[in-house]
Amino acid sequence: MLPSQALLPAVVFALTALQALASNTFIAAVYEHAVILPDPTDEPVSPSDALALMNKNMDVLEGAVKEAAQQGAHIIVTPEDGIYGWRFTRESISPYLEDIPDPVVNWIPCTDPSRFGPAPVQERLSCMARNNSIYVVANIGDKKPCDSSDPNCPRDGRYQYNTDVVFDTQGKLVARYHKYNLFVVESQFNYPKEPEAVTFETPFGKFGIFTCFDILFYEPAVVLVSKMQVDTVLFPTAWMNLLPFLTAIEFHSAWAMGMRVNVLAANTHNTSMEMTGSGIYAPAGARTYSYNMKTEDGHLLIAELDARPHLSPASPPAVSWNSYALSVEKFSRNGHEFTGIIFEDPFTFTELTKPGGNLTVCQKDLCCHLRYKMAEKRDDEVYVLGAFDGLHVIEGQYYLQV
């Protein structure tokens, strides 16, 4: 044991060594995966058939993990539903689920696969991370047994959660997140009892994680940034591009810029459902992205990011865009302002009537400003700037500012 007089210098030395090991930048990867889907059925398949399907998808993901690691990536994010797809009822998804423990148990499934019961998917993901010395982020299903002592216990005796997992370079489970804001069609899953703000530390920054629809809500998305002060958000998603807003590249890039964090967005690829658009985004803009509606194959993206973007000289200063929009000279009061309905949301629009200029449009507390120049405009085209600030009610009810 060190004498007490030597303890403080030893602690200082240890902290200095850890700081030296910490990186100012890191290499990030995301993989947009064309998921191999099971045949639609209301009845559960056998566990062996479920695992066979998942192994086909993990074969593809493992190839992406290896390629990313060979190119120097420190972390790779794979999509929501990337291992078994989404064509399920509550009953038919059951053979695809595993019991995923809380990461405090300090578990490496690759070296101790049976510690918490059968876990072949977690074992394989853990080994992908361990064998390639890379953090691996994946989306799978968690099941938790319950009984009559729990008044909310489902009739089949288990909770089922849409779940993200993270394995570190040793294959250890370091993060588990249960999706809190389920999309309207995710009836196969349960809502967690409380929202989770999941973070973990790495030598290249503090990371937070949430899934797809979560990005539209205060919990957990805004909480991770404003209260937990993460540097990078990991974002597995199955994002359907719905014009004229909520398109993947534009929305996720703007979110990273507005929140002043890195975002690693890995989307599912399925052109029949308008699913595409993955990217690696920094506060100053996209580092790399892909949007492909022409082919059905997956795509690996790799880019370098600042580990702590809020400390980087390249990071733009914080801006209140609403205040900026209110402060600039307005040209929208020109008789060309009107209302219109998009997905039953009543937008306020103003028409772009000139070849270039400045426009501001406001609705309630939301003001949007546009400085623009048109390259060309046909006689049968109309361009508008619009804003919506209110309750959206199509796929459930949630508040939007668009």
Residue pairs with C-beta under 8 A, 6 or more apart in sequence:
2 10
21 203
22 203
22 204
22 307
23 203
23 204
23 307
24 306
24 307
24 308
25 204
25 304
25 305
25 306
25 307
26 74
26 75
26 202
26 204
26 205
26 304
26 305
26 307
27 71
27 72
27 73
27 74
27 302
27 303
27 304
27 305
28 73
28 74
28 75
28 76
28 77
28 232
28 262
28 264
28 280
28 302
28 303
28 304
28 305
29 64
29 68
29 71
29 73
29 75
29 76
29 77
29 280
29 300
29 301
29 302
30 76
30 77
30 78
30 264
30 265
30 266
30 278
30 279
30 280
30 300
30 301
31 61
31 64
31 68
31 76
31 77
31 78
31 79
31 266
31 278
31 298
31 299
31 300
31 301
32 79
32 266
32 267
32 268
32 269
32 276
32 277
32 278
32 290
32 292
32 298
32 299
32 300
32 301
33 57
33 60
33 61
33 64
33 78
33 79
33 82
33 266
33 268
33 269
33 298
34 268
34 269
34 270
34 296
34 297
34 298
35 57
35 79
35 81
35 82
35 83
35 84
35 85
35 268
35 269
35 270
36 53
36 56
36 57
36 60
36 85
37 85
37 86
37 87
38 45
38 50
38 53
38 84
38 85
38 87
40 87
41 92
42 89
42 91
42 92
43 91
43 92
44 91
44 92
44 94
44 95
45 92
45 95
46 95
47 95
49 95
50 84
50 95
50 96
51 120
51 121
53 84
53 96
54 83
54 84
54 96
54 121
55 124
57 82
57 83
57 84
58 83
58 121
58 124
58 125
58 128
60 298
61 78
61 82
61 83
61 128
61 138
62 124
62 128
64 76
64 78
64 298
64 300
65 76
65 128
65 129
65 132
65 134
65 136
66 132
67 300
68 76
68 132
68 134
68 300
68 302
69 76
69 132
69 133
69 134
71 302
73 134
73 302
74 134
74 135
74 202
74 204
75 134
75 135
75 136
75 137
75 202
75 207
75 234
75 264
76 134
76 135
76 136
76 137
77 137
77 234
77 235
77 236
77 264
77 265
77 266
78 136
78 137
78 138
78 139
78 236
78 266
79 139
79 236
79 237
79 238
79 266
79 267
79 268
79 269
79 278
80 139
80 162
80 211
80 212
80 236
80 237
80 238
80 268
81 139
81 238
81 268
82 138
82 139
82 236
82 266
82 268
83 96
83 121
83 138
83 139
83 140
84 93
84 96
84 140
84 141
86 185
86 238
88 96
88 188
89 187
89 188
90 156
90 160
90 187
90 188
91 156
92 188
93 141
93 160
93 188
94 143
94 156
94 158
94 160
96 140
96 141
97 140
97 141
97 142
97 143
97 160
98 117
98 118
98 119
98 120
98 121
98 122
98 140
98 141
98 142
98 143
99 116
99 117
99 119
99 142
99 143
99 144
100 119
100 122
100 140
100 142
100 163
100 165
100 173
100 176
101 107
101 116
101 173
101 176
102 176
103 172
103 173
103 174
103 175
103 176
103 200
105 116
105 173
106 172
107 115
107 116
107 172
107 173
108 126
108 130
108 170
108 171
108 172
108 173
109 115
109 119
109 122
109 123
109 125
109 126
109 127
109 167
109 171
109 173
110 123
110 126
110 127
110 129
110 130
110 131
110 171
111 130
111 171
113 119
113 120
113 122
113 123
121 140
122 140
122 165
122 173
125 136
125 138
125 140
125 165
125 167
126 167
126 171
126 172
126 173
127 171
128 134
128 136
128 167
129 135
129 136
129 167
129 168
129 169
129 170
129 171
130 167
130 169
130 170
130 171
131 171
133 169
134 169
135 166
135 167
135 168
135 169
135 174
135 202
136 166
136 167
137 164
137 165
137 166
137 209
137 234
137 236
137 264
137 266
138 164
138 165
138 236
139 162
139 163
139 164
139 165
139 211
139 236
140 163
140 165
141 160
141 161
141 162
141 163
141 189
142 160
142 161
142 163
142 176
142 178
143 158
143 159
143 160
143 161
144 158
144 159
144 161
145 157
145 158
146 152
146 153
146 154
146 157
146 158
146 159
147 153
147 157
152 193
153 159
154 160
154 190
159 190
160 188
160 189
160 190
161 178
161 179
161 189
161 190
161 192
162 178
162 179
162 182
162 186
162 189
162 211
163 176
163 177
163 178
163 179
164 175
164 176
164 177
164 179
164 198
164 209
164 210
164 211
164 234
164 236
165 173
165 175
165 176
166 173
166 174
166 175
166 176
166 200
166 207
166 209
166 234
167 173
167 174
168 174
168 202
174 200
175 198
175 199
175 200
175 207
175 209
176 198
177 196
177 198
177 209
177 210
177 211
177 220
178 192
178 196
179 186
179 189
179 192
179 210
179 211
179 212
179 213
179 214
180 191
180 192
180 195
180 196
180 210
180 214
180 217
180 219
180 220
181 213
181 214
181 216
181 217
181 398
182 189
182 191
182 213
183 212
183 213
183 395
183 396
184 395
184 396
195 219
195 220
195 223
196 220
197 208
197 219
197 220
197 223
197 224
197 227
197 228
198 208
198 209
198 210
198 220
199 206
199 207
199 208
199 209
199 224
199 228
199 230
200 206
200 207
201 207
204 307
205 230
205 231
205 232
205 262
205 307
205 308
206 228
206 229
206 230
206 231
206 232
207 230
207 231
207 232
207 233
207 234
208 220
208 224
208 225
208 228
208 230
208 232
208 233
208 234
209 233
209 234
209 235
210 220
210 221
210 224
210 233
210 235
211 235
211 236
211 237
212 235
212 236
212 237
212 238
212 239
214 220
214 221
215 221
215 235
215 237
215 251
215 252
215 255
216 398
216 400
217 398
221 233
222 259
224 230
224 233
225 233
225 259
225 260
225 261
230 261
231 261
231 262
231 307
231 308
231 309
231 310
232 261
232 262
232 263
232 264
232 305
232 307
232 309
233 256
233 259
233 261
233 262
233 263
233 264
234 264
235 252
235 263
235 264
235 265
235 266
236 266
237 248
237 265
237 266
237 267
237 268
238 267
238 268
238 275
239 248
239 252
239 265
239 267
239 268
239 275
239 277
240 273
240 274
240 275
241 247
241 248
241 274
241 275
241 276
241 277
242 274
242 343
244 342
245 251
245 342
245 402
246 402
247 277
248 265
248 267
248 276
248 277
248 278
248 279
248 291
249 277
249 279
249 286
249 289
249 291
252 263
252 265
252 277
252 279
252 281
253 263
253 279
253 281
253 285
253 286
253 289
255 263
255 281
256 262
256 263
256 281
256 282
256 283
257 281
257 283
257 284
257 285
257 316
258 321
259 283
260 283
260 309
260 310
260 315
260 316
260 318
261 283
261 309
261 310
262 280
262 281
262 282
262 283
262 305
262 306
262 309
263 279
263 280
263 281
264 280
264 281
265 277
265 278
265 279
265 280
265 281
266 278
267 275
267 276
267 277
267 278
268 275
269 275
269 276
269 292
269 296
269 297
269 298
269 299
270 276
271 292
271 293
271 294
271 296
274 293
276 290
276 291
276 292
276 293
277 289
277 290
277 291
278 289
278 290
278 299
278 301
279 286
279 287
279 288
279 289
279 290
279 301
280 286
280 287
280 288
280 289
280 301
280 302
280 303
280 305
281 287
281 289
282 305
282 306
282 309
282 314
282 315
283 309
283 310
283 315
283 316
284 314
284 315
284 316
287 303
287 304
287 305
288 301
288 302
288 303
289 301
290 299
290 301
292 299
306 312
306 314
306 315
309 315
321 369
322 365
322 366
322 367
324 369
325 360
325 362
325 367
325 368
325 369
326 360
326 362
326 367
328 358
328 360
328 369
329 358
330 358
330 359
330 360
331 357
331 358
331 359
331 360
332 350
332 359
332 360
332 361
332 385
334 350
334 353
336 350
336 351
336 353
337 348
337 349
337 350
337 351
337 361
338 348
338 349
338 350
338 351
339 346
339 347
339 348
339 349
340 346
340 347
340 349
340 386
341 347
342 386
342 388
343 392
343 394
344 393
344 394
345 388
345 390
345 392
345 400
345 402
346 388
346 390
347 363
347 386
347 387
347 388
347 402
348 361
348 362
348 363
348 386
348 387
348 388
349 361
349 384
349 385
349 386
350 359
350 361
350 384
350 385
350 386
351 382
351 383
351 384
352 359
352 370
352 372
352 374
352 383
352 384
352 385
355 373
355 374
355 377
356 372
356 373
356 374
357 371
357 372
358 369
358 370
358 371
358 372
359 369
359 370
359 372
359 385
360 367
360 368
360 369
360 370
361 367
361 368
361 385
361 386
361 387
362 368
362 387
363 387
363 388
363 389
363 390
364 389
364 390
365 389
366 387
366 388
366 389
366 401
367 387
368 385
368 386
368 387
370 385
374 383
377 383
386 402
387 401
387 402
388 400
388 401
388 402
389 400
389 401
389 402
390 399
390 400
391 397
391 398
391 399
391 400
392 398
392 399
392 400
